[in-house]
Amino acid sequence: MEKSSSDSLSILRQYLLFSLTPTGNYFFDPQLISAIASDGGPQVCGARAHVQSVWLWILGIWDPSHNLNLYMKDIGKLFKELLSQVSGITNYFRKSNYGTWHLTAECEKQKIS
């Protein structure tokens, strides 16, 4: 039987309520933590919001590496056709002596090094 995301969310919340409440035993010293970084997933957002509600000084920071990765994927999708054409042209000149000769001749003609 597969668990839905709502089941996972409730399991995560139960874990947080058990292990991170002010009356519980900590796996970490919350006084030493100033911020937590996470992505925008619903389970992680709920956990981050709970931690921030219990310890008000802990800042929630979006994970910049994860967001940059998602941003680059989106850019790749926007320019998929163009990138495909550039890749095809690059492969042509890499594999073709005739194409490379013409490219080199044109570069010399236009004085491009």
BELRA-V517351 format. One record per pair of residues at least 12 apart in sequence whose C-alpha atoms are under 10 Angstrom apart, sorted by the first residue. I is the first residue (numbers start at 1). J is the second residue. Records with the same first field share a line. If there is no record, write none. Layout:
I->J  J
This chain:
5->42  43
6->42  43
8->43
9->42  43  44  45  46  47
10->43  46
11->43
12->43  44  46  47
13->43  44  46  47  50
15->47
16->46  47  48  50  51
17->47  50  51
20->50  51  54  55
21->50  51  54  55
22->54  55
30->51  54  55  57  58
31->55  57  58
32->58
33->55  57  58  59
34->55  56  57  58  59  60
35->48  52  57  58  59  60  61
36->48  51  52  58  59  60  61  62  63
37->59  60  61  62  63  64
38->60  61  62  63  64  65  66  67
39->61  62  63  64  65  66  67
40->62  63  66  67
45->60  62
48->60  61
